[in-house]
Amino acid sequence: MKVLHVGQMIGGLGIYIRNTINYSSDEFEFVIVHGNADNSNPIIKKGEVIKEYAVSLYRELNLLKDLKGLIQVIRIIHKEKPDIIHCHSAKGGFIGRLAGFLTNVKTFYTPHAFSFLSTQNKIKKRIYLFLERMARLDSFLLACSESEKELGMRLVRYKEKRVYVWSNSVPDVQVIPLSGLDEPSPYICYIGRPSYQKNPFFLVNVIHEVHKACPNIRFYILGVGYYSPDLERMKQMIAQYQLGNTVELFPWLSHDETMRYVKNAIFYLTTSRYEGLPLAVIEAMSLGKCIVASDVLGNKDCVKDGYNGYLLPLQESLFAKKIIELIGHPNLTEAYGKNSRLLFEKDFLIQNRIPYLETIYKTR
């Protein structure tokens, strides 16, 4: 069975596609269609490079570029003759679903967090929701979490019979050799580009409050690189609060480098406004890390409050209080971390989960 992936091979989506290809059985053949600007390394499976096509696939709305991308994808479909299309995120999802409809190829769509969640502007939100509904066509929603499934049925109006859930899953990061780091101070780790979704200004305010009580604790913010629209304002806030020696910003690192920092952190922190199902959190759980997370879509599908960390409303004082509490109680942090590992092994280990994805692909 041939599967055509359509989406930008950047960040979490790139990891998702790479993992599902690498751990799928030999029954499946894969082709990847990604954006011209994507610069990810090729996927090599059993010594063979997975076929890729670069097309006009960009984050921003642009009628001419998007039309060009649609035509390119349709041509690739005619050439490759896939059995199914699996398209991802806003732009890849829109073009992929439309191309699948026009070529009569069965199409699955994974939003990885719906586009209408990405703005506070009511007009933009309505436009994005309208586009999501219009692009349903005859596609199937392959949600990456129960939260995403519920939202897809309630707001995007997918019918239940056309909805599946395959929870984001990752390999066991503990099997990767990760040497220790020689860091001068204990630190808390966070992964996410400074953008509306990742809530960076809230994060800096929380760090400011924690620093007052725990001045020796540092915060490492990883993944500050590709498309970080709020980075400059975030830097200004860090300077304003005189947190230059407390907060360290890291550009886009290799996956192993990133995991090395997470492994040696006290615990993992995320303040996102919304998620699909966060791969970074799941990987931190694989490493046995306690999680402090915002109580939002996606996070609530992998963090259990009072079991493997805290799931908190977006209140700066409460976040600061719980972080300070965990810093002062290492035994509690360790216990939550052990529970994270148990939860990961039960629900998010890709070797155990991939057969179900293959079953979904083969449904008629």
N, C-alpha and C positions, 0 to 999 in steps of 0.2 A: 504494500500500500504506500502510495506516494503522498507526502504531506508538504504543502507549500506554506511556509511561515511568511507573513507580511508584517513588518514592524521595524522600528528603529533599534539597532543593536547597540544600545547605550544604557549604562547603569543597570538597574534591576531587571529590566526587560531583556537585556542581553544575557544576563545570568540565567533567567528563566528559560529562554530558548536554548541556550548552550546546554543546560542541565538536562532538559527533556530530550534533546537529541542524543546526548552522550549515554543516557541510561535507558533509552528505548531498545527494544529487541530488534534483531536483524530483519524482522518481518517488515519493518518500516524504512522507507527511503525519504530523505528530506532535501528540500530546496529552500533557500532563504532569500527573500526580497527585502532589502533594507534601503536606507537613505543614502544619497550620494556623499553626504558629509560624515557618515558614520565611519569611525576609524578603528573598529574592534579587530582583534586578531581572528584569523580564520578558524573555523571549528574543524578539528581533525578527529575522526573516529576510526579506530582500527587501522591507522596508517593512511587513511584516505581523507582528502579535504572535501568538506561538504560544499556543494555547489552554491554559489551566491550570485545575486544580481543587484547592482546598485541602480536606483531609480530616483525620480524627483519626488522625494518624500521628506517634507520639512514640517517642523512643529507649527509654524505660523500659517494662518489662512492666506492663501494666494490662489485665486481662481485659475490663472494660467498654469502655474506650477502644479497645482493639484490635478488639473485636467491632463497635463502631460504625464503625471505619475499614474493616473488611471489607465491611460492608453498603454503605457509601458507595462503595467501589471497584466492587462488583458492579453497583450502579445506574449508575455512570458507564460501565462496560463495555456494559451493555444500551443505554445512550443513544448512545454513540460508535461501537459495533460495530467495534472495532479488528481488524485481521488478526492482529496479534501483540501480546503484552505483553512488555515488557522491564523487569524489576523489579530493584532494587538494594539491596545491604547487608542487614543482619539483619532489621529490621522491615519495610521495603518488600519485601524478598525473601519473607518469610513470608506476608504478606498478599497480595502479588501472585501468588505461586504458588497459594495456596489459591483466590483469586478466579478465576484462570485455569482451574484444575481444575473448579470449580463451574460455570463458564460455557462450558467446552469451547473455550477460546481458546488457541492455541499460545503457550507461555510460555518465555522465556529469563530466566535468573537469573544476575546478576553479583554475587558476594559482596563484592568490593573488600576482601578479607581476611575469612575466616570468623569468625563470632561467638565460637566456642569458643576462639579464640586470645586473646581479650580479658581473660582472667582466669587467675590462678594457683590459684584455689580449685577443687579437684578435683571437688567436687559440682556447682558451677556449670558447670564445663567439660563434665561428662557430660550435664547437662541441656541445655546449648546444642547439643551434638553430637547428642543425641537429637532435638531440635527440627529441626535441619538435615536429619537423615535422614528424619524424618516428613514434612517439607515438600517432599521431592523430588517426590512424586506423579508426574505425567507431564511434568514440566518438563525443559528442556534447560539444562545448565550452560554458560554463556558466560563462561569464566574470563578474567581480565584479564592473566594471565601463565602461563607454563608451570608455575611453582611452584604456583600456585593450582589449575591443572588436576590436577596430580599429587595434591595434598592432597584435592581433591574426589573423585577416584576411589578413593584409598586409604582415607580415613576416612569421608567422607560416603556413599561407595559408589555414586556415579554410574557407570553403565556407559559404556564408552568411546564407544559409538555415539551416546550422548546428551551428548557433551561437545565443545565448541568452544573455541578460544582466539582472542581478539582482543586483542592487547597494547594497553594504554593508550597513546594517542598524542595529541600536541598540535600546534597550529600552530607555525610558526617564530616564536619570541619575538623574534628579531633584527630582524624587519620592523616591530616596534612602536617608535615613536620614544621612546627612553628617555634623557632628559637626565641628565648626570652629577650626582653628589651632592658637596656640599662637606663632606666628613667629615674631622675632625681627625686621625684615626688609622686605620691599616689594620685591617680587620675580617674575621671569618669569619661566614658566614651559615648560619642554621638555620631551617627552617619547621616548625612543629608545635605544637599545643596541648598544654600540660602535662597528660599523661594516661598511663595505664599503657602504652599502645601506643608512645608516643613516648619513653619512658624518660628523663624529665627529670632525675631525681636522679643517674643515671649521667652525664648530660651535664654537670651542674654539677661533679661530682667531676673529670671530665676537664678542664674549664675551669680548675679550681683548680690542677691539676698543670701545665697549659700556662702559666698566669700566672706561676708561679714562675720559669720559664725565659725567658718572653717577655712581660714586664709591659706592653709598649706595644701588644700586640694586643688588640683588643676582639672581643666576640662579640655579634652581633645575632640575637635570637630573635624571629621573626615569627609572626604568627597566634595570639598569646596573647589569646584572646577567648572565642568561643562554646564552651561546655562544656569548661572547663579545670579538672577536679577536683583536680589536684595543684598548682595555681598558688600557693596560699598557702605550702605547705611548700617549694616551690621558692624563693620569695622569702626564706623564713627561712634556707635554706641559703646563698643568695647573700649575705645579711647576715652570717651566721656566718663565712663565708670572707672577708669584707670585699672582695667583688667588685662592689660597687655602681657603681664607675667603670669596670668592665671589661665587665659584662653589661648590655645594654639590651634591655628587653622591649617589644615593639610589639604593640598590639591588632590587631584584624582590619583590614587595609588593603585598598584596592582592588587589583585584580590588577596593574595597571600600576605602582602604587607598590611593591608587593612585588617585582616583577621588576626595578625600578630598583635596589633594595638588593642583590638577587642579582647583578646585572650588575657592580656595583662592588666586590663582595667578592673577597678573595684566592682563596677556593675555597668549596665547599659542603660542609656537614657534616650527617650524619644518624646518630642512635644508636638507631633504632627497634628494638623487640623483634620486630616482624613488619610486613609490608606486603602489599598486593595487588600493585600495581606503582605505585610512588610518582610521582605527577604532578609534584611539586615537584622531584624529582631529574631527571626527564626535561626539565623546563623549564630547570633549571640547565645540563644538557647542551646544550640548544639555544643557550644563551648562551656555550658554550665554557668551562664551568667544570670544573675538576678536582673529583672527588667523593671524600670520605672517608665510608665507609658501613659499617654493621654487616652482617656476613655472615648475613643472615636471609632468609626468604621474601620475594620481591618485589624487594628490593635486588639480590639475586644475578642477577636477570633483566635488569638494565640497567647494572650496574657490573662491569667486568672488572678484577680485581686486577692491578696492575702495568701496566695499559694506559690506562685513563682515571681512575685514582685507586687507592684502596685499599679492599679488602673485608675487614673485620677481625672476628675474634671479639670478643665483648663483654667485653673486658679493659681496664680504665681505663688502666693503665700503657701498654699497647700503643697505644691510641688517642692518648694524649698524646705518645708517642714519635713516631708517624707525623705528627701535626700539626706538631710542632716541626721535624721533618725537612723538611716541605714549606715551612714558613715560611722556613727557612734555605736553600732551594734553589728560587728562583723560576723558574729555567729548567725544572726538572722539573715544577713546577706548571703552567707554560705548555704543556709538551708533553702532559701528561695532559689539559689543557683542550682542546687541538686534537683529541685522539683522542675526547673526549666529543662534540665537534661532529660528527665523522665518523660515530660510532656512532648519534647522533641522526638524522642525515640518512638513514642506511641503514635503521634499524629503527623509528623512532618519529615520523616526520613524518606528520601525520594526512591530509594531502592524498593521500599515497601509500597509506595504509592503509585509508581509508574504503570503497573499492570492495569489499574483502574482507568488511567488516562487512555491507554491503548484500547480498552473496552469501549470507552466513549467514542473514540475515533471510528470504531468499527460498527457503531450502531446504525441501523437502517431507518 
